Amino acid sequence: MELREVFARNLRYYRRKKGLSQEALAHEADIDRTYVSALERANYAASIDMIGKLAQVLDIDPMLLLQRER
């Protein structure tokens, strides 16, 4: 599995675990909902800064978004 796919899977998992919709996560991170959707489908690669921002909203260590095994 490519790292982009790992990130997509983890982003979806932690977003759902926190009980957030894509729209709510996007609002909290000050990004567009369609961007969250594209990230979760592994259509886009997130920057380091974006990984940090999303992790902050999800209240997790950024490393968890890139971790191959949970």
VEXRO-544889 format. One record per residue (C-alpha): residue in three letters; x, y, z. Coordinates in Angstrom, 2 decimals, always signed. Example, Ala and Ser with C-alpha at 12.3 -4.5 7.8 and 13.67 -1.06 7.14 Angstrom:
BEGIN
<lumza><gukol>ALA</gukol><east>+12.30</east><north>-4.50</north><up>+7.80</up></lumza>
<lumza><gukol>SER</gukol><east>+13.67</east><north>-1.06</north><up>+7.14</up></lumza>
This chain:
BEGIN
<lumza><gukol>MET</gukol><east>+0.00</east><north>+0.00</north><up>+0.00</up></lumza>
<lumza><gukol>GLU</gukol><east>+1.35</east><north>+3.43</north><up>-0.95</up></lumza>
<lumza><gukol>LEU</gukol><east>+1.91</east><north>+5.98</north><up>+1.79</up></lumza>
<lumza><gukol>ARG</gukol><east>-0.81</east><north>+8.18</north><up>+0.29</up></lumza>
<lumza><gukol>GLU</gukol><east>-3.28</east><north>+5.30</north><up>+0.70</up></lumza>
<lumza><gukol>VAL</gukol><east>-2.11</east><north>+4.70</north><up>+4.27</up></lumza>
<lumza><gukol>PHE</gukol><east>-2.70</east><north>+8.38</north><up>+5.04</up></lumza>
<lumza><gukol>ALA</gukol><east>-6.15</east><north>+8.27</north><up>+3.41</up></lumza>
<lumza><gukol>ARG</gukol><east>-7.18</east><north>+5.21</north><up>+5.43</up></lumza>
<lumza><gukol>ASN</gukol><east>-5.89</east><north>+6.68</north><up>+8.69</up></lumza>
<lumza><gukol>LEU</gukol><east>-7.45</east><north>+10.10</north><up>+8.11</up></lumza>
<lumza><gukol>ARG</gukol><east>-10.85</east><north>+8.48</north><up>+7.54</up></lumza>
<lumza><gukol>TYR</gukol><east>-10.40</east><north>+6.22</north><up>+10.59</up></lumza>
<lumza><gukol>TYR</gukol><east>-9.43</east><north>+8.99</north><up>+13.02</up></lumza>
<lumza><gukol>ARG</gukol><east>-12.03</east><north>+11.41</north><up>+11.64</up></lumza>
<lumza><gukol>ARG</gukol><east>-14.77</east><north>+8.84</north><up>+12.21</up></lumza>
<lumza><gukol>LYS</gukol><east>-13.33</east><north>+7.88</north><up>+15.60</up></lumza>
<lumza><gukol>LYS</gukol><east>-13.63</east><north>+11.52</north><up>+16.69</up></lumza>
<lumza><gukol>GLY</gukol><east>-17.20</east><north>+11.56</north><up>+15.33</up></lumza>
<lumza><gukol>LEU</gukol><east>-16.58</east><north>+14.26</north><up>+12.73</up></lumza>
<lumza><gukol>SER</gukol><east>-18.08</east><north>+14.51</north><up>+9.29</up></lumza>
<lumza><gukol>GLN</gukol><east>-15.83</east><north>+15.54</north><up>+6.41</up></lumza>
<lumza><gukol>GLU</gukol><east>-17.55</east><north>+18.92</north><up>+6.52</up></lumza>
<lumza><gukol>ALA</gukol><east>-16.89</east><north>+19.37</north><up>+10.26</up></lumza>
<lumza><gukol>LEU</gukol><east>-13.25</east><north>+18.38</north><up>+9.90</up></lumza>
<lumza><gukol>ALA</gukol><east>-12.84</east><north>+20.75</north><up>+6.97</up></lumza>
<lumza><gukol>HIS</gukol><east>-14.44</east><north>+23.58</north><up>+8.93</up></lumza>
<lumza><gukol>GLU</gukol><east>-12.18</east><north>+23.03</north><up>+11.94</up></lumza>
<lumza><gukol>ALA</gukol><east>-9.08</east><north>+22.81</north><up>+9.73</up></lumza>
<lumza><gukol>ASP</gukol><east>-10.17</east><north>+25.82</north><up>+7.64</up></lumza>
<lumza><gukol>ILE</gukol><east>-10.06</east><north>+23.85</north><up>+4.38</up></lumza>
<lumza><gukol>ASP</gukol><east>-12.63</east><north>+22.82</north><up>+1.79</up></lumza>
<lumza><gukol>ARG</gukol><east>-14.71</east><north>+19.67</north><up>+2.35</up></lumza>
<lumza><gukol>THR</gukol><east>-13.92</east><north>+18.48</north><up>-1.17</up></lumza>
<lumza><gukol>TYR</gukol><east>-10.22</east><north>+18.57</north><up>-0.26</up></lumza>
<lumza><gukol>VAL</gukol><east>-10.87</east><north>+16.30</north><up>+2.74</up></lumza>
<lumza><gukol>SER</gukol><east>-12.80</east><north>+13.97</north><up>+0.47</up></lumza>
<lumza><gukol>ALA</gukol><east>-9.97</east><north>+13.91</north><up>-2.07</up></lumza>
<lumza><gukol>LEU</gukol><east>-7.43</east><north>+13.19</north><up>+0.68</up></lumza>
<lumza><gukol>GLU</gukol><east>-9.54</east><north>+10.31</north><up>+1.98</up></lumza>
<lumza><gukol>ARG</gukol><east>-9.76</east><north>+8.87</north><up>-1.54</up></lumza>
<lumza><gukol>ALA</gukol><east>-5.96</east><north>+9.22</north><up>-1.93</up></lumza>
<lumza><gukol>ASN</gukol><east>-6.43</east><north>+11.58</north><up>-4.88</up></lumza>
<lumza><gukol>TYR</gukol><east>-4.17</east><north>+14.24</north><up>-3.37</up></lumza>
<lumza><gukol>ALA</gukol><east>-1.02</east><north>+14.09</north><up>-1.30</up></lumza>
<lumza><gukol>ALA</gukol><east>-1.10</east><north>+16.22</north><up>+1.83</up></lumza>
<lumza><gukol>SER</gukol><east>+1.76</east><north>+18.53</north><up>+2.72</up></lumza>
<lumza><gukol>ILE</gukol><east>+3.59</east><north>+18.16</north><up>+6.03</up></lumza>
<lumza><gukol>ASP</gukol><east>+1.87</east><north>+21.33</north><up>+7.23</up></lumza>
<lumza><gukol>MET</gukol><east>-1.56</east><north>+19.95</north><up>+6.30</up></lumza>
<lumza><gukol>ILE</gukol><east>-0.83</east><north>+16.65</north><up>+8.08</up></lumza>
<lumza><gukol>GLY</gukol><east>+0.04</east><north>+18.66</north><up>+11.18</up></lumza>
<lumza><gukol>LYS</gukol><east>-3.08</east><north>+20.79</north><up>+10.91</up></lumza>
<lumza><gukol>LEU</gukol><east>-5.38</east><north>+17.79</north><up>+10.48</up></lumza>
<lumza><gukol>ALA</gukol><east>-3.71</east><north>+15.93</north><up>+13.35</up></lumza>
<lumza><gukol>GLN</gukol><east>-4.20</east><north>+18.97</north><up>+15.58</up></lumza>
<lumza><gukol>VAL</gukol><east>-7.92</east><north>+19.08</north><up>+14.80</up></lumza>
<lumza><gukol>LEU</gukol><east>-8.17</east><north>+15.32</north><up>+15.37</up></lumza>
<lumza><gukol>ASP</gukol><east>-6.18</east><north>+15.70</north><up>+18.61</up></lumza>
<lumza><gukol>ILE</gukol><east>-3.66</east><north>+13.02</north><up>+17.63</up></lumza>
<lumza><gukol>ASP</gukol><east>+0.06</east><north>+12.82</north><up>+16.96</up></lumza>
<lumza><gukol>PRO</gukol><east>+0.72</east><north>+13.52</north><up>+13.26</up></lumza>
<lumza><gukol>MET</gukol><east>+2.71</east><north>+10.28</north><up>+13.11</up></lumza>
<lumza><gukol>LEU</gukol><east>-0.54</east><north>+8.33</north><up>+13.52</up></lumza>
<lumza><gukol>LEU</gukol><east>-1.79</east><north>+9.59</north><up>+10.16</up></lumza>
<lumza><gukol>LEU</gukol><east>+1.23</east><north>+8.02</north><up>+8.45</up></lumza>
<lumza><gukol>GLN</gukol><east>+1.50</east><north>+4.84</north><up>+10.48</up></lumza>
<lumza><gukol>ARG</gukol><east>+1.10</east><north>+1.70</north><up>+8.39</up></lumza>
<lumza><gukol>GLU</gukol><east>-0.16</east><north>-0.44</north><up>+11.29</up></lumza>
<lumza><gukol>ARG</gukol><east>-2.67</east><north>+0.61</north><up>+13.93</up></lumza>
